[in-house]
Amino acid sequence: MSRIAIAIVLCSATVVHAEELAAPRALVVHVPPIASVVGAPIELEVLADAPYAESLSVRWRAIGEPAWHDARFERSSAGGWYASLPPAAPPGVEYYIRGTDAAGTEVDHFASQSAPHAVHVDPSLYDRLEVLDLARLEGRTEEVSLDVEAHQFGNQYGFRDHYIRGELVYTHRFLRVLHEVGFGFGSLQGVEPTMPGVMTDVLDHGLRYGFGQVRLRVHPSVFLDARVGMGVGEHGFDENIRADIVFGKPWRSCVQLGGEYLGELGPTAWARLQWDTVPPLLMGATATYSDLPNANDALSSTIISYDIAYRLGAVTVRAAVSYGSREGPAQVGGGLGTAVAF
């Protein structure tokens, strides 16, 4: 045998021997997810023809994060191999799948560190609404407001019949399902004839009260408001309960239906229509049926009011004019208010 032939045989034997000693490799098949839901773990599955030839793992990180994290694939009773990534926040995560053999050599089976696969995580509905609300509020989630309203009813007998009410409220906005919470203090003082028809004298009636309130966003365009409080009047403690429902956006066009109960001062119900067709002005019309201040249950009033609000940066100013009657010709009233956001 020639020297050339002997060299070829030796080289061939060396190649065969190297292939026999090389560590076996797994053939990995993986169908990647494209998107995931906020708050849900991301489940990955692979099929491998020689799963025990390598230790399979997934390297992942949040999009934009510098550091990588590792998670091992585990065998399931169904025969596949699974790994679970923690729930991710928008915009999503990126990952690649690798195998490590007994010699410690790493092989990329799907994507790679330089070109990872991205799983997009879309923001939830309330995530998107929160972003829109923060933009509308310019990042201001706190507010302090002061409102004062009054109405002079008058009557055919010439007796005094009026009330004045003021409230100071602090509000914090979460902008989620729990949209906002607040607490405040109020004062209501009224004068009303004691008996209809006779009206020989009048009664000075009032309440000083504190309260807590919440607003829930149960739908992108449906809000529920509730208030519970306690106050002190002429005859001791009295409760303050209020609830209403808003169809639409409270800061834009909407319809509001609600009611309130102030213990001895009586109940109130209202229906309100609000519109924003002339920005930056916000206008509304309200029909109110009330017993305030309820010195006599038989003396109920109906009031129609028109209000207008103007927002200039962090400050909002409000004004209202009302027209309504109880016993006799209708009289006028109104209100003023302001709110400062920060």
GIFENWO-V624011 format. One record per residue. RES is the residue in one small letter. OMEGA is omega as a letter, one per 40 degrees, with the letter a starting at -180 (NA if undefined). Layout:
<<RES	OMEGA> <RES	OMEGA>>
//
This chain:
<<m	a> <s	i> <r	i> <i	a> <a	i> <i	a> <a	i> <i	i> <v	i> <l	i> <c	i> <s	i> <a	i> <t	i> <v	i> <v	a> <h	i> <a	i> <e	a> <e	a> <l	a> <a	a> <a	i> <p	i> <r	i> <a	i> <l	a> <v	i> <v	a> <h	i> <v	a> <p	i> <p	a> <i	a> <a	i> <s	a> <v	i> <v	i> <g	a> <a	i> <p	i> <i	a> <e	i> <l	i> <e	i> <v	i> <l	a> <a	a> <d	i> <a	a> <p	a> <y	i> <a	a> <e	i> <s	a> <l	i> <s	i> <v	i> <r	a> <w	i> <r	i> <a	i> <i	a> <g	i> <e	a> <p	a> <a	i> <w	i> <h	a> <d	i> <a	a> <r	i> <f	i> <e	a> <r	i> <s	i> <s	i> <a	i> <g	i> <g	i> <w	a> <y	i> <a	a> <s	i> <l	a> <p	i> <p	a> <a	i> <a	i> <p	e> <p	i> <g	i> <v	i> <e	a> <y	i> <y	a> <i	a> <r	i> <g	i> <t	a> <d	a> <a	i> <a	i> <g	i> <t	a> <e	i> <v	i> <d	i> <h	i> <f	a> <a	a> <s	a> <q	a> <s	i> <a	a> <p	i> <h	a> <a	i> <v	a> <h	i> <v	a> <d	i> <p	i> <s	i> <l	a> <y	i> <d	a> <r	i> <l	i> <e	i> <v	i> <l	a> <d	i> <l	i> <a	i> <r	a> <l	a> <e	i> <g	a> <r	a> <t	i> <e	i> <e	i> <v	a> <s	i> <l	a> <d	i> <v	i> <e	a> <a	i> <h	i> <q	a> <f	a> <g	i> <n	a> <q	a> <y	i> <g	i> <f	i> <r	a> <d	a> <h	i> <y	i> <i	a> <r	i> <g	i> <e	i> <l	a> <v	i> <y	a> <t	i> <h	a> <r	i> <f	i> <l	i> <r	i> <v	i> <l	a> <h	i> <e	i> <v	i> <g	i> <f	a> <g	a> <f	a> <g	i> <s	i> <l	i> <q	a> <g	i> <v	a> <e	i> <p	a> <t	a> <m	i> <p	i> <g	a> <v	i> <m	a> <t	i> <d	a> <v	a> <l	i> <d	a> <h	a> <g	i> <l	i> <r	a> <y	i> <g	a> <f	i> <g	a> <q	i> <v	i> <r	i> <l	i> <r	a> <v	i> <h	i> <p	a> <s	i> <v	a> <f	i> <l	i> <d	i> <a	i> <r	i> <v	a> <g	a> <m	a> <g	a> <v	i> <g	a> <e	a> <h	i> <g	a> <f	i> <d	a> <e	i> <n	a> <i	i> <r	i> <a	i> <d	i> <i	a> <v	i> <f	a> <g	i> <k	a> <p	i> <w	i> <r	i> <s	a> <c	i> <v	a> <q	i> <l	a> <g	i> <g	a> <e	i> <y	a> <l	i> <g	a> <e	a> <l	i> <g	a> <p	i> <t	i> <a	a> <w	i> <a	a> <r	i> <l	a> <q	i> <w	a> <d	a> <t	i> <v	a> <p	e> <p	i> <l	i> <l	a> <m	a> <g	i> <a	a> <t	i> <a	a> <t	i> <y	a> <s	i> <d	a> <l	e> <p	i> <n	i> <a	i> <n	a> <d	a> <a	a> <l	i> <s	a> <s	i> <t	a> <i	i> <i	a> <s	i> <y	a> <d	a> <i	a> <a	i> <y	a> <r	i> <l	a> <g	a> <a	a> <v	i> <t	i> <v	a> <r	i> <a	a> <a	i> <v	a> <s	a> <y	a> <g	a> <s	i> <r	i> <e	a> <g	a> <p	i> <a	i> <q	a> <v	i> <g	i> <g	a> <g	i> <l	i> <g	i> <t	i> <a	i> <v	i> <a	a> <f	NA>>
//
